[in-house]
Amino acid sequence: MGLAMLKNDRIRNGLDKKATEESLQHMLDQLRLLDQKLTTSIDSEVWGCFQSHYKEISETKKFIRGTIECYHD
């Protein structure tokens, strides 16, 4: 009777508790990896956009300074 109760506790509604936990853990690991890859990709994209805009701003400042110096001469 004790073995039957143990088995009944381990398997409910046709689902094996241990297998379900392992499956959920595997899915959690996959989600963590996906989150890490997505975060890295987004960080890279944001950094690239920042550098591009920063360069454009620097070039615009340089142009404005050159134009102002031209009118002062």
C-alpha positions as CSV (number, residue, x, y, z in Angstrom):
1,M,0.0,0.0,0.0
2,G,2.9,2.4,0.8
3,L,4.4,1.9,-2.6
4,A,1.1,2.6,-4.3
5,M,0.7,5.8,-2.3
6,L,4.2,6.9,-3.2
7,K,3.6,6.2,-6.9
8,N,0.3,8.0,-6.7
9,D,2.0,11.0,-5.1
10,R,4.7,11.0,-7.8
11,I,2.2,10.7,-10.7
12,R,-0.9,12.8,-10.7
13,N,-3.4,13.1,-13.6
14,G,-1.1,11.1,-15.8
15,L,1.9,13.5,-15.3
16,D,5.2,12.4,-13.8
17,K,6.2,15.1,-11.3
18,K,10.0,14.7,-11.8
19,A,9.7,14.7,-15.6
20,T,7.5,17.7,-15.5
21,E,10.0,19.6,-13.2
22,E,12.9,18.6,-15.5
23,S,11.0,19.8,-18.5
24,L,10.1,23.1,-16.8
25,Q,13.8,23.6,-15.8
26,H,14.9,22.9,-19.3
27,M,12.4,25.5,-20.6
28,L,13.6,28.0,-18.0
29,D,17.3,27.5,-19.0
30,Q,16.3,28.1,-22.7
31,L,14.4,31.3,-21.7
32,R,17.4,32.5,-19.8
33,L,19.7,31.9,-22.8
34,L,17.3,33.6,-25.1
35,D,17.0,36.6,-22.8
36,Q,20.8,36.8,-22.6
37,K,21.1,36.7,-26.4
38,L,18.4,39.3,-26.9
39,T,19.8,41.6,-24.3
40,T,23.3,41.4,-25.8
41,S,21.8,42.1,-29.3
42,I,19.8,45.0,-28.1
43,D,22.8,46.5,-26.2
44,S,24.9,46.2,-29.3
45,E,22.3,47.9,-31.5
46,V,21.8,50.7,-29.0
47,W,25.6,51.2,-28.7
48,G,26.0,51.3,-32.5
49,C,23.2,53.9,-32.8
50,F,24.7,56.0,-30.0
51,Q,28.1,56.0,-31.7
52,S,26.6,56.9,-35.1
53,H,24.6,59.8,-33.6
54,Y,27.6,61.0,-31.5
55,K,29.8,61.0,-34.6
56,E,27.1,63.0,-36.6
57,I,26.9,65.5,-33.7
58,S,30.7,65.9,-33.6
59,E,30.8,66.5,-37.3
60,T,28.0,69.0,-37.1
61,K,29.8,70.9,-34.3
62,K,33.0,70.9,-36.3
63,F,31.2,72.3,-39.4
64,I,29.5,75.0,-37.3
65,R,32.8,76.0,-35.7
66,G,34.5,76.1,-39.1
67,T,31.6,78.3,-40.5
68,I,31.8,80.7,-37.6
69,E,35.6,81.0,-37.9
70,C,35.1,81.7,-41.6
71,Y,32.9,84.7,-40.9
72,H,35.2,86.1,-38.2
73,D,38.2,86.3,-40.5
